[in-house]
């Protein structure tokens, strides 16, 4: 999970959570999430098909 804290340094984690409109859509190891996403919504966003 990528975790941003406003009062301190950025921390990068091994896990990633993809959220869409306030709900958790997918979670996986960061490397797996970006290399081969298993959820359609996450894959669409990672590959630039949203927006």
LUMLUMDREN-2810 file (N, C-alpha, C; in Angstrom, 1 decimal):
<atoms>
<atom><aa>X</aa><ch>A</ch><at>N</at><xx>0.8</xx><yy>-1.2</yy><zz>0.0</zz></atom>
<atom><aa>X</aa><ch>A</ch><at>CA</at><xx>0.0</xx><yy>0.0</yy><zz>0.0</zz></atom>
<atom><aa>X</aa><ch>A</ch><at>C</at><xx>0.9</xx><yy>1.2</yy><zz>0.0</zz></atom>
<atom><aa>X</aa><ch>A</ch><at>N</at><xx>0.6</xx><yy>2.2</yy><zz>-0.8</zz></atom>
<atom><aa>X</aa><ch>A</ch><at>CA</at><xx>1.3</xx><yy>3.5</yy><zz>-0.7</zz></atom>
<atom><aa>X</aa><ch>A</ch><at>C</at><xx>0.6</xx><yy>4.3</yy><zz>0.3</zz></atom>
<atom><aa>X</aa><ch>A</ch><at>N</at><xx>1.4</xx><yy>4.9</yy><zz>1.2</zz></atom>
<atom><aa>X</aa><ch>A</ch><at>CA</at><xx>0.8</xx><yy>5.6</yy><zz>2.3</zz></atom>
<atom><aa>X</aa><ch>A</ch><at>C</at><xx>1.4</xx><yy>7.0</yy><zz>2.4</zz></atom>
<atom><aa>X</aa><ch>A</ch><at>N</at><xx>0.6</xx><yy>8.0</yy><zz>2.2</zz></atom>
<atom><aa>X</aa><ch>A</ch><at>CA</at><xx>1.1</xx><yy>9.4</yy><zz>2.3</zz></atom>
<atom><aa>X</aa><ch>A</ch><at>C</at><xx>0.7</xx><yy>10.0</yy><zz>3.6</zz></atom>
<atom><aa>X</aa><ch>A</ch><at>N</at><xx>1.6</xx><yy>10.5</yy><zz>4.3</zz></atom>
<atom><aa>X</aa><ch>A</ch><at>CA</at><xx>1.3</xx><yy>11.2</yy><zz>5.5</zz></atom>
<atom><aa>X</aa><ch>A</ch><at>C</at><xx>1.6</xx><yy>12.7</yy><zz>5.4</zz></atom>
<atom><aa>X</aa><ch>A</ch><at>N</at><xx>0.7</xx><yy>13.5</yy><zz>5.8</zz></atom>
<atom><aa>X</aa><ch>A</ch><at>CA</at><xx>0.9</xx><yy>15.0</yy><zz>5.6</zz></atom>
<atom><aa>X</aa><ch>A</ch><at>C</at><xx>2.0</xx><yy>15.5</yy><zz>6.5</zz></atom>
<atom><aa>X</aa><ch>A</ch><at>N</at><xx>2.2</xx><yy>14.9</yy><zz>7.6</zz></atom>
<atom><aa>X</aa><ch>A</ch><at>CA</at><xx>3.1</xx><yy>15.5</yy><zz>8.6</zz></atom>
<atom><aa>X</aa><ch>A</ch><at>C</at><xx>4.5</xx><yy>14.9</yy><zz>8.6</zz></atom>
<atom><aa>X</aa><ch>A</ch><at>N</at><xx>4.7</xx><yy>13.9</yy><zz>7.7</zz></atom>
<atom><aa>X</aa><ch>A</ch><at>CA</at><xx>6.0</xx><yy>13.2</yy><zz>7.8</zz></atom>
<atom><aa>X</aa><ch>A</ch><at>C</at><xx>6.4</xx><yy>12.7</yy><zz>6.4</zz></atom>
<atom><aa>X</aa><ch>A</ch><at>N</at><xx>7.5</xx><yy>12.0</yy><zz>6.3</zz></atom>
<atom><aa>X</aa><ch>A</ch><at>CA</at><xx>8.0</xx><yy>11.5</yy><zz>5.0</zz></atom>
<atom><aa>X</aa><ch>A</ch><at>C</at><xx>7.0</xx><yy>10.4</yy><zz>4.5</zz></atom>
<atom><aa>X</aa><ch>A</ch><at>N</at><xx>7.2</xx><yy>10.2</yy><zz>3.2</zz></atom>
<atom><aa>X</aa><ch>A</ch><at>CA</at><xx>6.4</xx><yy>9.2</yy><zz>2.5</zz></atom>
<atom><aa>X</aa><ch>A</ch><at>C</at><xx>6.9</xx><yy>7.8</yy><zz>2.8</zz></atom>
<atom><aa>X</aa><ch>A</ch><at>N</at><xx>6.0</xx><yy>6.9</yy><zz>2.9</zz></atom>
<atom><aa>X</aa><ch>A</ch><at>CA</at><xx>6.3</xx><yy>5.5</yy><zz>3.2</zz></atom>
<atom><aa>X</aa><ch>A</ch><at>C</at><xx>5.8</xx><yy>4.7</yy><zz>2.1</zz></atom>
<atom><aa>X</aa><ch>A</ch><at>N</at><xx>6.6</xx><yy>3.8</yy><zz>1.5</zz></atom>
<atom><aa>X</aa><ch>A</ch><at>CA</at><xx>6.2</xx><yy>2.9</yy><zz>0.4</zz></atom>
<atom><aa>X</aa><ch>A</ch><at>C</at><xx>6.1</xx><yy>1.5</yy><zz>1.0</zz></atom>
<atom><aa>X</aa><ch>A</ch><at>N</at><xx>5.0</xx><yy>0.9</yy><zz>0.8</zz></atom>
<atom><aa>X</aa><ch>A</ch><at>CA</at><xx>4.8</xx><yy>-0.5</yy><zz>1.3</zz></atom>
<atom><aa>X</aa><ch>A</ch><at>C</at><xx>4.8</xx><yy>-1.5</yy><zz>0.2</zz></atom>
<atom><aa>X</aa><ch>A</ch><at>N</at><xx>4.8</xx><yy>-2.8</yy><zz>0.5</zz></atom>
<atom><aa>X</aa><ch>A</ch><at>CA</at><xx>4.8</xx><yy>-3.8</yy><zz>-0.4</zz></atom>
<atom><aa>X</aa><ch>A</ch><at>C</at><xx>3.4</xx><yy>-4.1</yy><zz>-1.0</zz></atom>
<atom><aa>X</aa><ch>A</ch><at>N</at><xx>2.4</xx><yy>-3.7</yy><zz>-0.3</zz></atom>
<atom><aa>X</aa><ch>A</ch><at>CA</at><xx>1.0</xx><yy>-3.9</yy><zz>-0.7</zz></atom>
<atom><aa>X</aa><ch>A</ch><at>C</at><xx>0.4</xx><yy>-2.6</yy><zz>-1.3</zz></atom>
<atom><aa>X</aa><ch>A</ch><at>N</at><xx>-0.6</xx><yy>-2.8</yy><zz>-2.2</zz></atom>
<atom><aa>X</aa><ch>A</ch><at>CA</at><xx>-1.2</xx><yy>-1.7</yy><zz>-2.9</zz></atom>
<atom><aa>X</aa><ch>A</ch><at>C</at><xx>-2.7</xx><yy>-1.9</yy><zz>-2.8</zz></atom>
<atom><aa>X</aa><ch>A</ch><at>N</at><xx>-3.5</xx><yy>-0.9</yy><zz>-2.6</zz></atom>
<atom><aa>X</aa><ch>A</ch><at>CA</at><xx>-4.9</xx><yy>-0.9</yy><zz>-2.6</zz></atom>
<atom><aa>X</aa><ch>A</ch><at>C</at><xx>-5.4</xx><yy>0.1</yy><zz>-3.6</zz></atom>
<atom><aa>X</aa><ch>A</ch><at>N</at><xx>-6.2</xx><yy>-0.4</yy><zz>-4.6</zz></atom>
<atom><aa>X</aa><ch>A</ch><at>CA</at><xx>-6.8</xx><yy>0.5</yy><zz>-5.6</zz></atom>
<atom><aa>X</aa><ch>A</ch><at>C</at><xx>-8.2</xx><yy>0.8</yy><zz>-5.1</zz></atom>
<atom><aa>X</aa><ch>A</ch><at>N</at><xx>-8.5</xx><yy>2.1</yy><zz>-5.1</zz></atom>
<atom><aa>X</aa><ch>A</ch><at>CA</at><xx>-9.8</xx><yy>2.6</yy><zz>-4.6</zz></atom>
<atom><aa>X</aa><ch>A</ch><at>C</at><xx>-10.5</xx><yy>3.3</yy><zz>-5.8</zz></atom>
<atom><aa>X</aa><ch>A</ch><at>N</at><xx>-11.8</xx><yy>3.1</yy><zz>-5.9</zz></atom>
<atom><aa>X</aa><ch>A</ch><at>CA</at><xx>-12.6</xx><yy>3.8</yy><zz>-7.0</zz></atom>
<atom><aa>X</aa><ch>A</ch><at>C</at><xx>-13.8</xx><yy>4.4</yy><zz>-6.3</zz></atom>
<atom><aa>X</aa><ch>A</ch><at>N</at><xx>-13.9</xx><yy>5.7</yy><zz>-6.4</zz></atom>
<atom><aa>X</aa><ch>A</ch><at>CA</at><xx>-15.1</xx><yy>6.4</yy><zz>-5.8</zz></atom>
<atom><aa>X</aa><ch>A</ch><at>C</at><xx>-15.4</xx><yy>6.0</yy><zz>-4.4</zz></atom>
<atom><aa>X</aa><ch>A</ch><at>N</at><xx>-14.3</xx><yy>5.9</yy><zz>-3.6</zz></atom>
<atom><aa>X</aa><ch>A</ch><at>CA</at><xx>-14.4</xx><yy>5.7</yy><zz>-2.2</zz></atom>
<atom><aa>X</aa><ch>A</ch><at>C</at><xx>-14.5</xx><yy>4.2</yy><zz>-1.7</zz></atom>
<atom><aa>X</aa><ch>A</ch><at>N</at><xx>-14.5</xx><yy>3.3</yy><zz>-2.6</zz></atom>
<atom><aa>X</aa><ch>A</ch><at>CA</at><xx>-14.5</xx><yy>1.9</yy><zz>-2.2</zz></atom>
<atom><aa>X</aa><ch>A</ch><at>C</at><xx>-13.3</xx><yy>1.1</yy><zz>-2.7</zz></atom>
<atom><aa>X</aa><ch>A</ch><at>N</at><xx>-12.9</xx><yy>0.2</yy><zz>-1.9</zz></atom>
<atom><aa>X</aa><ch>A</ch><at>CA</at><xx>-11.7</xx><yy>-0.6</yy><zz>-2.3</zz></atom>
<atom><aa>X</aa><ch>A</ch><at>C</at><xx>-12.1</xx><yy>-1.6</yy><zz>-3.4</zz></atom>
<atom><aa>X</aa><ch>A</ch><at>N</at><xx>-11.4</xx><yy>-1.5</yy><zz>-4.5</zz></atom>
<atom><aa>X</aa><ch>A</ch><at>CA</at><xx>-11.7</xx><yy>-2.4</yy><zz>-5.6</zz></atom>
<atom><aa>X</aa><ch>A</ch><at>C</at><xx>-10.8</xx><yy>-3.6</yy><zz>-5.7</zz></atom>
<atom><aa>X</aa><ch>A</ch><at>N</at><xx>-9.5</xx><yy>-3.3</yy><zz>-5.4</zz></atom>
<atom><aa>X</aa><ch>A</ch><at>CA</at><xx>-8.5</xx><yy>-4.4</yy><zz>-5.6</zz></atom>
<atom><aa>X</aa><ch>A</ch><at>C</at><xx>-7.4</xx><yy>-4.2</yy><zz>-4.5</zz></atom>
<atom><aa>X</aa><ch>A</ch><at>N</at><xx>-6.8</xx><yy>-5.2</yy><zz>-4.1</zz></atom>
<atom><aa>X</aa><ch>A</ch><at>CA</at><xx>-5.6</xx><yy>-5.1</yy><zz>-3.2</zz></atom>
<atom><aa>X</aa><ch>A</ch><at>C</at><xx>-4.7</xx><yy>-6.3</yy><zz>-3.6</zz></atom>
<atom><aa>X</aa><ch>A</ch><at>N</at><xx>-3.4</xx><yy>-6.0</yy><zz>-3.6</zz></atom>
<atom><aa>X</aa><ch>A</ch><at>CA</at><xx>-2.4</xx><yy>-7.1</yy><zz>-4.0</zz></atom>
<atom><aa>X</aa><ch>A</ch><at>C</at><xx>-1.1</xx><yy>-6.5</yy><zz>-3.6</zz></atom>
<atom><aa>X</aa><ch>A</ch><at>N</at><xx>-0.1</xx><yy>-7.4</yy><zz>-3.8</zz></atom>
<atom><aa>X</aa><ch>A</ch><at>CA</at><xx>1.3</xx><yy>-6.9</yy><zz>-3.7</zz></atom>
<atom><aa>X</aa><ch>A</ch><at>C</at><xx>1.5</xx><yy>-5.8</yy><zz>-4.8</zz></atom>
<atom><aa>X</aa><ch>A</ch><at>N</at><xx>2.2</xx><yy>-4.7</yy><zz>-4.5</zz></atom>
<atom><aa>X</aa><ch>A</ch><at>CA</at><xx>2.4</xx><yy>-3.6</yy><zz>-5.5</zz></atom>
<atom><aa>X</aa><ch>A</ch><at>C</at><xx>2.9</xx><yy>-4.1</yy><zz>-6.8</zz></atom>
<atom><aa>X</aa><ch>A</ch><at>N</at><xx>3.9</xx><yy>-5.0</yy><zz>-6.8</zz></atom>
<atom><aa>X</aa><ch>A</ch><at>CA</at><xx>4.5</xx><yy>-5.5</yy><zz>-8.0</zz></atom>
<atom><aa>X</aa><ch>A</ch><at>C</at><xx>3.5</xx><yy>-6.2</yy><zz>-8.8</zz></atom>
<atom><aa>X</aa><ch>A</ch><at>N</at><xx>2.7</xx><yy>-7.1</yy><zz>-8.2</zz></atom>
<atom><aa>X</aa><ch>A</ch><at>CA</at><xx>1.6</xx><yy>-7.8</yy><zz>-8.9</zz></atom>
<atom><aa>X</aa><ch>A</ch><at>C</at><xx>0.5</xx><yy>-6.9</yy><zz>-9.4</zz></atom>
<atom><aa>X</aa><ch>A</ch><at>N</at><xx>0.2</xx><yy>-5.9</yy><zz>-8.6</zz></atom>
<atom><aa>X</aa><ch>A</ch><at>CA</at><xx>-0.9</xx><yy>-5.0</yy><zz>-9.0</zz></atom>
<atom><aa>X</aa><ch>A</ch><at>C</at><xx>-0.6</xx><yy>-4.3</yy><zz>-10.4</zz></atom>
<atom><aa>X</aa><ch>A</ch><at>N</at><xx>0.6</xx><yy>-3.9</yy><zz>-10.5</zz></atom>
<atom><aa>X</aa><ch>A</ch><at>CA</at><xx>1.0</xx><yy>-3.1</yy><zz>-11.7</zz></atom>
<atom><aa>X</aa><ch>A</ch><at>C</at><xx>1.5</xx><yy>-4.0</yy><zz>-12.9</zz></atom>
<atom><aa>X</aa><ch>A</ch><at>N</at><xx>2.0</xx><yy>-5.2</yy><zz>-12.6</zz></atom>
<atom><aa>X</aa><ch>A</ch><at>CA</at><xx>2.4</xx><yy>-6.1</yy><zz>-13.6</zz></atom>
<atom><aa>X</aa><ch>A</ch><at>C</at><xx>1.3</xx><yy>-6.9</yy><zz>-14.2</zz></atom>
<atom><aa>X</aa><ch>A</ch><at>N</at><xx>0.3</xx><yy>-7.4</yy><zz>-13.4</zz></atom>
<atom><aa>X</aa><ch>A</ch><at>CA</at><xx>-0.8</xx><yy>-8.2</yy><zz>-13.9</zz></atom>
<atom><aa>X</aa><ch>A</ch><at>C</at><xx>-2.0</xx><yy>-8.0</yy><zz>-13.0</zz></atom>
<atom><aa>X</aa><ch>A</ch><at>N</at><xx>-2.7</xx><yy>-6.8</yy><zz>-13.1</zz></atom>
<atom><aa>X</aa><ch>A</ch><at>CA</at><xx>-3.8</xx><yy>-6.6</yy><zz>-12.3</zz></atom>
<atom><aa>X</aa><ch>A</ch><at>C</at><xx>-4.9</xx><yy>-7.6</yy><zz>-12.6</zz></atom>
<atom><aa>X</aa><ch>A</ch><at>N</at><xx>-5.6</xx><yy>-8.1</yy><zz>-11.5</zz></atom>
<atom><aa>X</aa><ch>A</ch><at>CA</at><xx>-6.6</xx><yy>-9.1</yy><zz>-11.7</zz></atom>
<atom><aa>X</aa><ch>A</ch><at>C</at><xx>-8.0</xx><yy>-8.5</yy><zz>-11.7</zz></atom>
<atom><aa>X</aa><ch>A</ch><at>N</at><xx>-8.2</xx><yy>-7.3</yy><zz>-11.3</zz></atom>
<atom><aa>X</aa><ch>A</ch><at>CA</at><xx>-9.5</xx><yy>-6.7</yy><zz>-11.3</zz></atom>
<atom><aa>X</aa><ch>A</ch><at>C</at><xx>-9.6</xx><yy>-5.7</yy><zz>-12.5</zz></atom>
<atom><aa>X</aa><ch>A</ch><at>N</at><xx>-10.7</xx><yy>-5.8</yy><zz>-13.2</zz></atom>
<atom><aa>X</aa><ch>A</ch><at>CA</at><xx>-10.9</xx><yy>-5.0</yy><zz>-14.4</zz></atom>
<atom><aa>X</aa><ch>A</ch><at>C</at><xx>-10.8</xx><yy>-3.5</yy><zz>-14.1</zz></atom>
<atom><aa>X</aa><ch>A</ch><at>N</at><xx>-11.4</xx><yy>-3.0</yy><zz>-13.0</zz></atom>
<atom><aa>X</aa><ch>A</ch><at>CA</at><xx>-11.3</xx><yy>-1.6</yy><zz>-12.8</zz></atom>
<atom><aa>X</aa><ch>A</ch><at>C</at><xx>-9.9</xx><yy>-1.1</yy><zz>-12.5</zz></atom>
<atom><aa>X</aa><ch>A</ch><at>N</at><xx>-9.1</xx><yy>-1.9</yy><zz>-11.8</zz></atom>
<atom><aa>X</aa><ch>A</ch><at>CA</at><xx>-7.7</xx><yy>-1.5</yy><zz>-11.5</zz></atom>
<atom><aa>X</aa><ch>A</ch><at>C</at><xx>-6.9</xx><yy>-1.6</yy><zz>-12.8</zz></atom>
<atom><aa>X</aa><ch>A</ch><at>N</at><xx>-7.1</xx><yy>-2.6</yy><zz>-13.6</zz></atom>
<atom><aa>X</aa><ch>A</ch><at>CA</at><xx>-6.4</xx><yy>-2.8</yy><zz>-14.9</zz></atom>
<atom><aa>X</aa><ch>A</ch><at>C</at><xx>-6.7</xx><yy>-1.6</yy><zz>-15.8</zz></atom>
<atom><aa>X</aa><ch>A</ch><at>N</at><xx>-8.0</xx><yy>-1.2</yy><zz>-15.9</zz></atom>
<atom><aa>X</aa><ch>A</ch><at>CA</at><xx>-8.4</xx><yy>-0.1</yy><zz>-16.8</zz></atom>
<atom><aa>X</aa><ch>A</ch><at>C</at><xx>-7.7</xx><yy>1.2</yy><zz>-16.4</zz></atom>
<atom><aa>X</aa><ch>A</ch><at>N</at><xx>-7.6</xx><yy>1.5</yy><zz>-15.1</zz></atom>
<atom><aa>X</aa><ch>A</ch><at>CA</at><xx>-7.0</xx><yy>2.7</yy><zz>-14.6</zz></atom>
<atom><aa>X</aa><ch>A</ch><at>C</at><xx>-5.5</xx><yy>2.6</yy><zz>-14.8</zz></atom>
<atom><aa>X</aa><ch>A</ch><at>N</at><xx>-4.8</xx><yy>1.5</yy><zz>-14.5</zz></atom>
<atom><aa>X</aa><ch>A</ch><at>CA</at><xx>-3.4</xx><yy>1.4</yy><zz>-14.6</zz></atom>
<atom><aa>X</aa><ch>A</ch><at>C</at><xx>-3.0</xx><yy>1.5</yy><zz>-16.1</zz></atom>
<atom><aa>X</aa><ch>A</ch><at>N</at><xx>-3.8</xx><yy>1.0</yy><zz>-17.0</zz></atom>
<atom><aa>X</aa><ch>A</ch><at>CA</at><xx>-3.5</xx><yy>1.1</yy><zz>-18.4</zz></atom>
<atom><aa>X</aa><ch>A</ch><at>C</at><xx>-4.0</xx><yy>2.4</yy><zz>-19.1</zz></atom>
<atom><aa>X</aa><ch>A</ch><at>N</at><xx>-4.6</xx><yy>3.3</yy><zz>-18.3</zz></atom>
<atom><aa>X</aa><ch>A</ch><at>CA</at><xx>-5.0</xx><yy>4.6</yy><zz>-18.8</zz></atom>
<atom><aa>X</aa><ch>A</ch><at>C</at><xx>-6.3</xx><yy>4.7</yy><zz>-19.5</zz></atom>
<atom><aa>X</aa><ch>A</ch><at>N</at><xx>-7.2</xx><yy>3.8</yy><zz>-19.2</zz></atom>
<atom><aa>X</aa><ch>A</ch><at>CA</at><xx>-8.5</xx><yy>3.7</yy><zz>-19.8</zz></atom>
<atom><aa>X</aa><ch>A</ch><at>C</at><xx>-9.6</xx><yy>4.4</yy><zz>-19.0</zz></atom>
<atom><aa>X</aa><ch>A</ch><at>N</at><xx>-9.2</xx><yy>5.1</yy><zz>-18.0</zz></atom>
<atom><aa>X</aa><ch>A</ch><at>CA</at><xx>-10.2</xx><yy>6.0</yy><zz>-17.2</zz></atom>
<atom><aa>X</aa><ch>A</ch><at>C</at><xx>-9.8</xx><yy>7.4</yy><zz>-17.4</zz></atom>
<atom><aa>X</aa><ch>A</ch><at>N</at><xx>-10.8</xx><yy>8.3</yy><zz>-17.3</zz></atom>
<atom><aa>X</aa><ch>A</ch><at>CA</at><xx>-10.6</xx><yy>9.7</yy><zz>-17.3</zz></atom>
<atom><aa>X</aa><ch>A</ch><at>C</at><xx>-10.7</xx><yy>10.4</yy><zz>-18.6</zz></atom>
</atoms>
